[in-house]
Amino acid sequence: MKWSLHQLYKYGKETFPFEAVYDFSEEIKRFDDIHNISPAVVVGSGIQIGEDRFKFDFHISVMMYLQDAVTLDSVEFPLELDVVEIFDKENEDDETRLIERNTIDLRGVVWERILLEKPIRVVKGETQ
């Protein structure tokens, strides 16, 4: 999902739901150990928590097919992630992302979260 600040201001202080499906098949081409990835399903809600500050709570569901470190076969690696992200137009720190060009786009955040959860090494029956 992608919103302009103008669109988000229309919700005021009311929570708004959203759903999105992201295809990261192009992004995985840069990773030899990711054989395939299902479309990532994202369901959540957002709310304005300050003048130019927004909070997004969402759940990511995706199946990755990773390379087995021993056999090189594909191993299913399901991911179910609950994420909270805060965006602010003025302040950026460890827990807040900066709103760039008056737009919030969750696609990059979702991909980043998936990569952060990808294990370094997978062996059938265990994850490392």
Secondary structure, DSSP 8 states (H G I E B T S, - for coil): -EEEHHHHHTTTTS-EEEEEEE--TTGGGG-TTEEEE--EEEEEEEEEEETTEEEEEEEEEEEEEEEBTTT--EEEEEEEEEEEEEEESS--BTTEEE-BTTEEE-HHHHHHHHHHHS-S-EETTEE-
